[in-house]
Amino acid sequence: MPDAAIPAAPYAAHAPAWSALILGLFLLAAAIDELRRPGQWHRMIEEIEGSPALQMLTGLFEIIFGTLLYLANRGPDGWPAGDPLALVLTILGGLAVIEALAVTAFADRYVRFWMRKLGTRTRPLAILALLLGLGFTAAGLLRLV
């Protein structure tokens, strides 16, 4: 039976809304933590850099997250048609999978690269995460209400 003949699950229409809401809430919480206690992200990356186990677990978590985000939001033909939020989430999922592979295969170089770029200047990144979190949370809530 061709894929087009298989009806979409009734909850599939809500996948972008729930994905955006959950991602947005996570970004908000992470940003608030960094703004409340500056330097947490820097210390976290230092810990990942020093631990092969954390490097592997980070890659594993990110590939699972990216895959779920990609698969939950893509359309029947692979790309979400006419839904900008689903398109953004699908692209983010794909990018997360690529980053997960980079973290897993080249953690030493990849983490060192981000340590040099990020340094201790995490406030602007936390503010960006806060704004993205607000945007994703609002987009998810507006779709669910």
C-alpha positions as CSV (number, residue, x, y, z in Angstrom):
1,M,0.0,0.0,0.0
2,P,1.5,3.4,-0.9
3,D,2.3,5.8,1.9
4,A,-0.2,8.4,0.6
5,A,-3.0,5.9,1.2
6,I,-2.1,5.5,4.9
7,P,-4.1,8.1,6.8
8,A,-2.2,10.3,9.2
9,A,-2.6,9.7,12.9
10,P,-5.1,12.2,14.3
11,Y,-2.6,13.6,16.7
12,A,0.0,14.2,14.0
13,A,-1.4,17.6,13.3
14,H,-0.4,18.7,16.8
15,A,3.2,17.5,16.6
16,P,4.6,20.8,15.6
17,A,2.7,22.6,18.4
18,W,3.8,20.1,21.1
19,S,7.4,20.0,19.7
20,A,7.6,23.8,19.8
21,L,6.1,24.1,23.2
22,I,8.4,21.5,24.8
23,L,11.5,22.9,23.0
24,G,10.5,26.4,24.0
25,L,10.0,25.5,27.7
26,F,13.3,23.7,27.8
27,L,15.1,26.8,26.2
28,L,13.4,29.1,28.7
29,A,14.4,27.0,31.7
30,A,18.0,26.6,30.4
31,A,18.3,30.3,29.7
32,I,16.9,31.3,33.1
33,D,19.3,29.0,34.8
34,E,22.3,30.5,33.0
35,L,21.1,34.1,33.6
36,R,20.5,33.3,37.3
37,R,23.8,31.5,37.7
38,P,26.2,32.8,35.1
39,G,28.9,30.4,34.0
40,Q,26.8,27.2,34.2
41,W,27.0,26.5,30.5
42,H,30.8,27.1,30.4
43,R,31.2,24.6,33.3
44,M,28.9,22.1,31.6
45,I,31.0,22.2,28.4
46,E,34.2,21.9,30.4
47,E,32.7,18.7,32.0
48,I,31.7,17.3,28.6
49,E,35.2,18.1,27.3
50,G,36.8,16.2,30.1
51,S,34.6,13.1,30.0
52,P,34.4,10.6,27.2
53,A,31.3,9.1,28.8
54,L,29.6,12.5,28.8
55,Q,30.6,13.0,25.2
56,M,29.1,9.7,24.2
57,L,25.9,10.4,26.2
58,T,25.6,13.9,24.8
59,G,25.9,12.5,21.2
60,L,23.4,9.8,22.0
61,F,20.8,12.1,23.6
62,E,21.2,14.6,20.8
63,I,20.7,12.1,18.0
64,I,17.6,10.7,19.7
65,F,16.3,14.3,20.2
66,G,17.1,15.3,16.6
67,T,15.6,12.2,15.1
68,L,12.4,12.5,17.1
69,L,12.1,16.2,16.2
70,Y,12.7,15.5,12.5
71,L,10.4,12.5,12.3
72,A,7.5,14.1,14.3
73,N,7.4,17.2,12.2
74,R,8.1,16.1,8.6
75,G,5.3,15.7,6.1
76,P,4.3,12.5,4.4
77,D,6.7,13.2,1.5
78,G,9.6,14.2,3.8
79,W,9.1,17.9,4.0
80,P,6.2,19.6,5.8
81,A,4.1,21.4,3.1
82,G,2.7,24.8,4.0
83,D,3.6,24.7,7.7
84,P,6.5,27.1,8.5
85,L,6.7,25.9,12.2
86,A,7.0,22.3,11.2
87,L,9.6,23.2,8.6
88,V,11.7,25.0,11.1
89,L,11.4,22.1,13.6
90,T,12.2,19.5,10.9
91,I,15.4,21.5,9.9
92,L,16.4,21.9,13.6
93,G,16.0,18.1,14.1
94,G,18.1,17.4,11.0
95,L,20.8,19.8,12.2
96,A,20.7,18.2,15.7
97,V,21.4,14.8,14.1
98,I,24.4,16.2,12.2
99,E,25.7,17.8,15.3
100,A,25.2,14.6,17.3
101,L,27.4,12.7,14.8
102,A,30.1,15.5,15.0
103,V,30.0,15.4,18.8
104,T,30.2,11.6,18.9
105,A,33.0,11.2,16.2
106,F,35.0,14.4,17.0
107,A,34.1,15.4,20.5
108,D,37.7,16.5,21.4
109,R,37.9,19.0,18.5
110,Y,34.2,20.0,18.4
111,V,34.0,20.8,22.1
112,R,37.3,22.6,22.1
113,F,36.0,24.7,19.1
114,W,33.0,25.8,21.1
115,M,35.0,26.4,24.3
116,R,37.1,28.9,22.2
117,K,34.0,30.5,20.6
118,L,31.9,30.6,23.8
119,G,34.5,31.2,26.4
120,T,32.8,32.8,29.5
121,R,30.6,35.1,27.4
122,T,27.4,33.1,27.9
123,R,25.0,36.0,28.7
124,P,24.3,37.0,25.0
125,L,23.7,33.3,24.2
126,A,21.4,32.9,27.2
127,I,19.4,35.9,26.1
128,L,19.1,34.5,22.6
129,A,18.0,31.1,24.1
130,L,15.4,33.0,26.2
131,L,14.0,34.8,23.1
132,L,13.9,31.6,21.1
133,G,12.3,29.9,24.0
134,L,9.6,32.6,24.3
135,G,9.0,32.3,20.5
136,F,8.7,28.5,20.4
137,T,6.6,28.4,23.5
138,A,4.2,31.1,22.1
139,A,4.0,29.3,18.8
140,G,3.2,26.0,20.4
141,L,0.6,27.5,22.8
142,L,-1.1,29.5,20.0
143,R,-1.5,26.3,18.0
144,L,-2.9,24.4,20.9
145,V,-5.4,27.0,22.1
